[in-house]
Amino acid sequence: MTAVTDIKLITENGRDFDIQLSSTGDLIADTGYNNALLVSFGTDARALPNQVPNSENRRGWWGNQFNQTLINDIGSQLWILETRAKNKANLNEGEALIKQAFNWLVEEGRATRIVVKGKELSQGYSFEIKLLNGNDVIESRTFELWVATSGNRSIDN
């Protein structure tokens, strides 16, 4: 397994990110999985026609139009669940969409397996994502979705 080397991103509020510079103005490198997780999780992958019939609403990251080597778009389709009712079926779909978004790490040999465990919160969902090399956890991160925006969402248990 080889680590991912990238420009280090920093955040002060967990939502907005910026590059980190040294005191001399040089870019600082990050050899972990931080950027891979943030981009894979936080970038919108384009929806398929059977997921969102109206082509104008399929979203997606503009950079994927230049993607000549990856089978799948960069990013996740989690945004599709944003307007849906919070229930077990959508939680399970969220877990599957996250695994799909991170599968490139397995395809490139950066991890051997992706484990996703979702749970319903009073508003929104929480997803714990673990990247594994065999049985060893090489990165673990938890993301909460729609906890501040889902007050008007219906809850179907």
C-alpha positions in Angstrom: 0.0 0.0 0.0 1.3 3.4 -0.9 0.1 6.5 0.8 -1.5 9.3 -1.1 0.6 12.5 -1.4 -1.3 15.7 -1.9 -1.4 19.4 -0.9 -2.5 19.7 2.8 -6.0 21.1 3.4 -7.0 22.8 6.6 -10.4 23.7 8.0 -11.5 25.8 11.0 -15.2 24.9 10.9 -15.4 21.5 9.2 -17.1 22.9 6.2 -14.8 25.3 4.4 -11.3 24.2 3.3 -8.2 25.9 2.2 -4.6 24.9 1.3 -2.0 25.2 4.1 1.1 27.2 3.5 4.4 27.2 5.5 5.7 30.4 7.1 7.7 30.9 3.9 4.7 30.6 1.7 5.5 27.1 0.4 2.8 24.5 0.0 2.7 21.9 2.7 2.4 18.2 1.7 0.0 15.8 3.3 0.8 12.1 2.9 -2.4 10.8 4.5 -5.8 10.2 3.2 -7.4 13.5 4.2 -7.9 15.0 0.8 -8.9 11.7 -0.8 -11.7 11.4 1.8 -12.8 15.0 1.6 -12.9 15.0 -2.2 -14.5 11.6 -2.6 -17.1 12.4 0.0 -17.7 16.1 -0.6 -17.7 16.4 -4.4 -20.9 15.6 -6.3 -20.8 12.8 -8.7 -23.3 13.0 -11.6 -26.5 11.1 -11.2 -27.6 8.5 -13.7 -30.8 9.0 -15.7 -32.6 6.4 -13.7 -31.7 8.2 -10.5 -32.6 11.7 -11.6 -34.7 11.8 -14.8 -34.3 15.5 -15.5 -30.8 15.9 -17.0 -30.5 19.5 -15.8 -30.8 18.3 -12.2 -28.1 15.6 -12.3 -25.4 17.8 -10.9 -21.8 16.4 -10.9 -18.4 17.9 -10.7 -17.3 19.8 -13.8 -13.8 18.2 -13.7 -15.2 14.7 -14.4 -15.7 15.7 -18.0 -11.8 15.5 -18.4 -11.7 12.1 -16.6 -10.1 9.8 -19.2 -8.8 7.1 -16.9 -11.2 6.5 -14.0 -14.2 4.2 -14.6 -16.4 6.2 -12.1 -16.7 9.9 -11.6 -14.8 11.5 -8.8 -17.2 12.3 -5.9 -20.3 10.7 -4.4 -23.9 10.7 -5.2 -25.0 11.3 -1.6 -26.6 14.5 -2.6 -29.4 12.5 -4.2 -30.5 11.5 -0.6 -30.7 15.1 0.6 -34.3 15.7 -0.2 -35.5 12.2 0.7 -37.2 11.1 3.9 -34.9 9.8 6.6 -35.4 6.1 6.9 -33.5 2.8 7.0 -33.7 2.2 3.2 -32.1 5.6 2.5 -29.5 5.0 5.2 -28.5 1.7 3.5 -28.4 3.5 0.1 -26.1 6.1 1.7 -23.7 3.4 2.9 -23.7 1.9 -0.7 -23.1 5.3 -2.3 -20.2 6.0 0.0 -18.6 2.6 -0.7 -19.0 3.4 -4.4 -17.4 6.8 -4.0 -14.3 5.4 -2.2 -13.9 2.3 -4.3 -11.2 4.0 -6.4 -8.9 3.6 -3.4 -9.3 -0.2 -3.6 -8.9 -0.2 -7.4 -5.7 1.8 -7.1 -4.3 -0.4 -4.3 -4.5 2.3 -1.6 -6.8 0.2 0.6 -8.0 -3.4 0.5 -11.5 -2.7 1.8 -13.9 0.1 2.6 -16.2 -0.3 5.6 -19.1 2.1 6.1 -21.4 2.1 9.1 -24.3 4.5 9.0 -26.7 5.6 11.7 -29.7 7.8 11.9 -29.5 10.9 14.0 -32.4 13.0 15.3 -31.8 15.1 12.2 -29.7 13.6 9.3 -27.3 10.7 9.3 -23.8 9.9 10.6 -21.5 7.7 8.5 -18.3 6.2 9.9 -15.9 5.3 7.1 -12.9 3.0 7.6 -10.2 2.3 5.0 -8.5 -1.0 5.7 -5.4 -2.7 4.7 -6.2 -6.3 5.5 -7.5 -6.0 9.0 -5.6 -2.9 9.9 -7.5 0.4 9.8 -5.4 2.9 7.9 -7.9 5.8 8.1 -11.1 6.3 9.9 -13.4 9.3 9.6 -17.0 10.1 10.6 -19.2 12.5 8.6 -22.5 13.9 9.7 -25.0 14.9 7.0 -27.9 17.3 7.0 -27.9 17.7 10.8 -28.4 21.4 10.6 -30.7 21.4 7.5 -33.1 18.5 7.9 -35.6 20.0 10.4 -38.4 19.9 7.8 -37.7 16.4 6.7 -40.2 13.6 7.5 -39.0 10.6 9.4 -40.2 7.2 8.2 -39.1 4.4 10.5 
